[in-house]
Amino acid sequence: MTTVPQQKTAFSLSAFLISDGPAGFLLSWVAGFVDTSAFIILFGIFTAHVTGNIALAGASFVSSDEGTTITRLLMLPTFMLTVALTSLLARYARRRKWSVFAVLLTAEAVALSVFLLIGTSLSPALLLDVQEEYILPVGMSGVVAMAIQNALMKESHGVFKSYIPTTVMTGNTTQLTIDLVKILSGKFSSHEDDKLEATEALERISRFLPVILGFAFGGLAAAIFVLVSESWWSLVFPLVIIIGLAIAAYMQHMRQSSMA
């Protein structure tokens, strides 16, 4: 039987995992890992930074590569449809008083499992040649997984202090740079408003920095694993992380429900 101290330890660990810093770091690590893995093995397909495929589609269109252009353009409607379905799932979960964060993490775990299975099935053929008929289903399954993660960051009200994207780092890096300027300005200014802005900026950096670092470390880890193994099986790592976060989110929801 599970003792009370063990239960408290488990609940404390779950609360820590889904708090802003750890959850932001882990989710962005997953996105960085998945995006980099797909980009390397799928010959330049973005699964997390999906709008980047528009630029790549333009480049392939100029080079008269019709198949590649269509493949990259199809990633955007796939992304949008998945976000729409994820939003509907979140609304349903909210009406049923379920943990939206846990439900959407479970959906992402399922999508990552599909991505892993399709990738491991078709990637041997991709190692031999660029074949759009194989790249398309693998790429779309990856985009589905990352679209769910994009949506869950928006739909999980009350889990995070504020919305921070975990799949695209452009806006996060911009905010980090602005906040660094505010901190420096506050140090050399005698105005109270500047000092207050600096304090607020420092608090924001504490939330944005783990996300940026997580994405960078995830991309680095993916590059190392993919280059060493040349296999999709490395996607087991992000899958395990998402499953762990889902379990933690369910545990926290159970705890809060029992205390209500």
Secondary structure as GFF3:
##gff-version 3
##sequence-region A 1 260
A	DSSP	alpha_helix	4	17	.	.	.	ID=ss1
A	DSSP	alpha_helix	20	41	.	.	.	ID=ss2
A	DSSP	alpha_helix	52	62	.	.	.	ID=ss3
A	DSSP	alpha_helix	66	95	.	.	.	ID=ss4
A	DSSP	alpha_helix	100	126	.	.	.	ID=ss5
A	DSSP	alpha_helix	132	155	.	.	.	ID=ss6
A	DSSP	alpha_helix	170	187	.	.	.	ID=ss7
A	DSSP	alpha_helix	192	229	.	.	.	ID=ss8
A	DSSP	three_ten_helix	232	235	.	.	.	ID=ss9
A	DSSP	alpha_helix	236	259	.	.	.	ID=ss10
###
